[in-house]
Amino acid sequence: MALFKKRTAGKPGEWYYCLEHKKVEEGPECPAKDRFGPYTTPEEARLAMETAQERNLEWETDPKWHDKPAPGTPGD
């Protein structure tokens, strides 16, 4: 008896964006390494790449994540 069953179908209402096929999928059709999600709506899944880009920009410009170098270190 297997401890874990392979989940082949998603729950109703789970939406994913497949990075390989560049399409919205209901339920996980592709491997987890190739998708973003789950999202609650197909529209949210369709906007997955834009959402990721916005979040990356927020992180890159967040001063909390870019401390000033300590005195005497390179980049000072």
C-alpha positions as CSV (number, residue, x, y, z in Angstrom):
1,M,0.0,0.0,0.0
2,A,1.4,3.4,-1.0
3,L,1.6,6.0,1.7
4,F,1.0,8.9,-0.8
5,K,-1.2,8.7,-3.8
6,K,-0.2,10.6,-6.9
7,R,-2.7,13.4,-7.4
8,T,-3.6,13.6,-11.0
9,A,-6.6,15.9,-11.0
10,G,-7.0,19.2,-9.3
11,K,-9.8,20.3,-7.1
12,P,-12.7,22.1,-8.9
13,G,-11.8,25.8,-9.1
14,E,-8.0,25.4,-9.0
15,W,-6.4,27.2,-11.9
16,Y,-2.8,27.1,-12.9
17,Y,-0.6,28.9,-15.5
18,C,1.7,26.4,-17.4
19,L,5.1,28.0,-18.0
20,E,5.9,25.4,-20.7
21,H,2.8,25.6,-22.8
22,K,2.0,29.2,-21.8
23,K,-1.6,28.5,-21.1
24,V,-4.2,28.4,-18.3
25,E,-5.1,25.0,-17.0
26,E,-7.9,23.9,-14.7
27,G,-6.3,21.5,-12.3
28,P,-2.7,20.5,-12.5
29,E,-2.2,19.1,-16.0
30,C,1.6,19.7,-16.1
31,P,4.3,19.0,-13.5
32,A,4.6,21.4,-10.6
33,K,8.0,22.6,-11.8
34,D,6.3,23.9,-15.0
35,R,3.4,25.9,-13.4
36,F,2.4,28.7,-11.2
37,G,-0.7,28.4,-9.0
38,P,-3.2,27.5,-7.8
39,Y,-5.2,30.6,-8.5
40,T,-8.9,31.0,-7.7
41,T,-9.9,32.2,-11.1
42,P,-8.8,31.7,-14.7
43,E,-8.2,35.4,-15.0
44,E,-5.7,35.4,-12.1
45,A,-3.9,32.4,-13.7
46,R,-3.8,34.2,-17.0
47,L,-2.1,37.2,-15.3
48,A,0.5,34.9,-13.5
49,M,3.5,36.2,-15.4
50,E,2.5,39.9,-14.9
51,T,1.9,39.2,-11.2
52,A,5.4,37.6,-10.9
53,Q,7.0,40.4,-12.7
54,E,5.3,43.0,-10.4
55,R,6.4,41.1,-7.3
56,N,9.9,40.7,-8.5
57,L,10.1,44.5,-9.1
58,E,8.7,45.2,-5.6
59,W,11.3,42.9,-4.1
60,E,14.2,44.4,-6.1
61,T,13.3,47.9,-5.1
62,D,12.4,47.2,-1.4
63,P,14.9,49.0,0.8
64,K,14.5,46.4,3.6
65,W,16.1,43.8,1.3
66,H,19.0,46.0,0.2
67,D,20.9,47.0,3.3
68,K,23.8,49.4,3.0
69,P,27.2,47.6,3.1
70,A,29.1,47.7,6.4
71,P,31.9,50.3,6.6
72,G,35.1,49.0,5.2
73,T,33.6,46.4,2.9
74,P,33.6,46.4,-0.9
75,G,30.8,48.5,-2.3
76,D,31.0,50.9,0.6
